[in-house]
Amino acid sequence: MIPYSETFTVDLLAPGQSNESVKKRFMAPLVSLEKDKSKKISGDLLARATDKSGTSYPLASIENNVPRIFFDLKATIQMIRGEHYSGAELASVVATRLPFDYTKLPMWLVGLASKILTKPIDPSGFPDYPAYPADFSADYLYGLGQVAEKRQPLIWPQGKKYCLAFTHDVDTSWIFSHPKWLRLYGEAEEECGFHSAWYVVPKASQGSASRASLSKLVEAGHEIGVHGYSHDPALPDNSLTMLEDKFESGKEILSDYLGVTPGYRAPWLSRNDRMRQALANTGYLYDSSSPSTDFFRNNSIANNGCGTVFPFLQNGVIVIPLTLPMDSIRRNFGKSPMGFWRWIYELIGDIRDFGGMAMITTHIQPHYSANEPMLEGYKWLLGELENDHTAWHALPRDVALWAKENFHP
C-alpha cells in the first residue's frame, strides 16, 4: 500500500490517442496504488501517476466503456475530502496564545494588529498540494470512476451549470453597532437579485442592536448561520460532550433567526472530525469550514483543504467547501480592492467551467471589506454575475438540502 503521505503527479489522458495526450495534470495523494509494472493494461489508458523519482504507473483504463481503476479510489477521495492526507494538520494561530479574547478589543486596534501581522506572501513557495488558489483533485479522481456515465458528484437544479453563493463571517459585534455596512452590503446583493448567508458568533450577538440587525436580515431573505460559540480558534479541541453543549447553546441563543436545521462555519476555519460529529449530533444541517484549498495555517509538507468544489457528506453532516479565497488574504498578495475582486471573478470562471460551486466570502470589518473601495469592487462583481443565467443562485442551506438528497458519493 502506498502511504498516505506520498503525493503523485497525475496525468489525465485523452483516450484513443497513440501519443497519450495529457488533458490535465495535477497533484494528488493516492491510496493503494498498484505498482506491478508487468501488468498488462488492455483498452485505453485514462490516467497515470508519477512518483517523485519519475517512475510512472497506470492509474485507470477503459475498455468497452468499462473503467478499470488501479488504486483505492473510494479511500483516496474520502482521504482528500476529509483532509486526512499527510501534512493537512492545521498550524496554530496567534489568537490561541493570547490570554484574552481579542474580539473584545476596539476594532481600530484589531485592524492595526491585522495590518502589522499581515506579511507579503509569495505563492511560489507554497507546497505543491493542494494546489492554490484552486484544487479539483478529489473531483478529477472521482471522474475516473464515472467516466462511462460522465457523472459529477452533484447535478445542480433547473439545469444550471454551476452554483453561486455569497457568505459573510461576522466575527465580532462591531457590525451590529455600525449597521450601515450591513445595510450597504445587503442592499447591494438584493438589488442584483442575490441573498447571502451571515455566520454570526452567538456570544457576540445577544444585544438589542444585534437582534435588530439579524431580524432585518432574515426579513430580507438572507440566511443566518452559527459561527462558533465565541470566536475561539481552539473550539474543536474540546471534548465531544463539550462541543455538543456549545453547539446547542449557540442554537438556543440564535433560535429566533435560524432555520430548523442551521448551518455552521468554524472560527478561523478550525475543524476536525469530532467537531463535525458534534454538529451532526446536535442537529446541524451543514458545515462550511473546509476550504477547497488554503495556505493559511499550512506547513512545510502541505497546504490544507478538501480538494473539491462540490458539497459532500462527512461525519453525518453535509460539508459545503469554501471554494474561493476570502477577503482576509487580499493584502498578503498585494492586491488592490478592485484587483482582488477581478481575481475572484476569474476564479469563478474556472469553477463555472468545471460545474462546481463558487462560494464568495467576506468579513465586514474596516480592515477587510467594511470600506468604500472593497464595497465598490463587490458591487462590480455582483453586477458581472447578475446576468449569468448559467448559475443557480442559492443560499448555503438550500445547497445543503439539495446535496442531502442528490449527492452521488
Secondary structure, 3 states (H helix, E strand, C coil): CCCCCCEEEEEEECCCCCCCCEEEEEEEECCCCCCCCCCCCCCEEEEEEECCCCCEEEEEEEECCEEEECCCHHHHHHHHHCCCCCCCCCCCCHHHHCCCCHHHCCHHHHHHHHHHHCCCCCHHHCCCCCCCCCCCHHHHHHHHHCCCCCCCCCCCHHHCCEEEEEEEEECCCHHHHCHHHHHHHHHHHHHCCCCEEEEECHHHCCCHHHHHHHHHHHHCCCEEEECCCCCCCCHHHCCHHHHHHHHHHHHHHCCCCCCCCCEECCHHHCCCHHHHHHHHHCCCCEECCCECCECCCCCCCCCECCCCCCCEEECCEEECCECCCCHHHCHHHCCCHHHHHHHHHHHHHHHHHHCCEEEEEEECCCCCCCCHHHHHHHHHHHHHHHCCCCEEECCHHHHHHHHHHHCCC
